[in-house]
Amino acid sequence: MLAVNYTTMRNKLKDYCDLVTDQGETIIVTRKADRNVVVLSLEQYNAMEKEIRNAQYLAKLDRSFRQLEAGQGQIHELIED
């Protein structure tokens, strides 16, 4: 992970974008008043989003199992065509 200031990032944007996409580097762009931003590849971003969705799904499953164990489930008959 690299940290660069805004001016340096702007002046060497292509070089830093190449680092992110070609080498998987994550870059923190430092700005005034702690308004920093992070630059990462789309591949890294998508992986993070997937992890978040998976964690949310697993949390829903855990909640459902706890409800079933607490006797809050419902039994339904299967409907056949």
C-alpha contacts under 8 A as a table, 3 or more apart, distances in Angstrom:
res1	aa1	res2	aa2	distance
1	M	25	E	5.99
1	M	26	T	4.90
1	M	27	I	5.72
1	M	28	I	7.42
2	L	25	E	7.41
2	L	26	T	6.35
2	L	27	I	4.75
2	L	28	I	6.08
3	A	27	I	5.65
3	A	28	I	4.56
3	A	29	V	5.91
3	A	30	T	6.80
4	V	8	T	6.39
4	V	9	M	6.35
4	V	27	I	7.20
4	V	28	I	6.30
4	V	29	V	5.18
4	V	30	T	6.03
5	N	8	T	5.50
5	N	9	M	6.26
5	N	29	V	5.39
5	N	30	T	4.64
5	N	31	R	6.38
6	Y	9	M	5.13
6	Y	10	R	6.12
6	Y	29	V	5.70
6	Y	30	T	5.89
6	Y	31	R	5.90
7	T	10	R	5.11
7	T	11	N	6.14
8	T	11	N	5.14
8	T	12	K	6.12
9	M	12	K	5.27
9	M	13	L	5.24
9	M	16	Y	6.97
9	M	29	V	7.06
10	R	13	L	5.12
12	K	15	D	5.42
12	K	16	Y	6.33
13	L	16	Y	5.25
13	L	17	C	6.01
14	K	17	C	5.03
14	K	18	D	6.08
15	D	18	D	5.14
15	D	19	L	6.37
16	Y	19	L	4.97
16	Y	20	V	6.31
16	Y	27	I	7.91
17	C	20	V	5.08
17	C	21	T	6.20
18	D	21	T	5.21
18	D	22	D	5.48
18	D	23	Q	7.53
19	L	22	D	5.41
19	L	23	Q	5.20
19	L	24	G	6.69
19	L	25	E	5.70
20	V	23	Q	5.78
20	V	24	G	4.89
20	V	25	E	4.43
20	V	26	T	5.99
20	V	27	I	7.42
20	V	39	V	7.49
20	V	40	L	5.93
20	V	41	S	5.76
21	T	24	G	5.61
21	T	25	E	7.36
21	T	40	L	7.80
21	T	41	S	5.52
24	G	40	L	7.59
24	G	41	S	6.90
24	G	44	Q	7.84
25	E	40	L	6.99
26	T	38	V	7.07
26	T	39	V	5.90
26	T	40	L	4.99
26	T	41	S	7.75
27	I	38	V	5.65
27	I	39	V	5.09
27	I	40	L	6.66
28	I	36	N	6.80
28	I	37	V	5.80
28	I	38	V	4.49
28	I	39	V	6.35
29	V	36	N	5.60
29	V	37	V	5.25
29	V	38	V	6.04
29	V	39	V	7.44
30	T	34	D	7.15
30	T	35	R	7.13
30	T	36	N	4.67
30	T	37	V	6.80
31	R	34	D	6.01
31	R	35	R	5.39
31	R	36	N	5.15
31	R	37	V	7.89
32	K	35	R	6.07
32	K	36	N	7.72
40	L	44	Q	6.35
40	L	45	Y	6.69
41	S	44	Q	5.21
41	S	45	Y	6.24
42	L	45	Y	4.92
42	L	46	N	6.00
43	E	46	N	5.23
43	E	47	A	6.23
44	Q	47	A	5.11
44	Q	48	M	6.27
45	Y	48	M	5.15
45	Y	49	E	6.25
46	N	49	E	5.04
46	N	50	K	6.13
47	A	50	K	5.09
47	A	51	E	6.25
48	M	51	E	5.09
48	M	52	I	6.31
49	E	52	I	5.11
49	E	53	R	6.26
50	K	53	R	5.10
50	K	54	N	6.08
51	E	54	N	5.07
51	E	55	A	6.10
52	I	55	A	5.11
52	I	56	Q	6.21
53	R	56	Q	5.10
53	R	57	Y	6.15
54	N	57	Y	5.04
54	N	58	L	6.14
55	A	58	L	5.13
55	A	59	A	6.14
56	Q	59	A	5.07
56	Q	60	K	6.33
57	Y	60	K	5.13
57	Y	61	L	6.35
58	L	61	L	4.98
58	L	62	D	6.16
59	A	62	D	5.06
59	A	63	R	6.18
60	K	63	R	5.07
60	K	64	S	6.14
61	L	64	S	5.01
61	L	65	F	6.21
62	D	65	F	5.17
62	D	66	R	6.24
63	R	66	R	5.14
63	R	67	Q	6.23
64	S	67	Q	5.05
64	S	68	L	6.23
65	F	68	L	5.04
65	F	69	E	6.13
66	R	69	E	5.07
66	R	70	A	6.14
67	Q	70	A	5.03
67	Q	71	G	6.43
67	Q	72	Q	5.20
67	Q	73	G	6.56
68	L	71	G	5.15
68	L	72	Q	5.36
68	L	73	G	4.93
69	E	72	Q	7.43
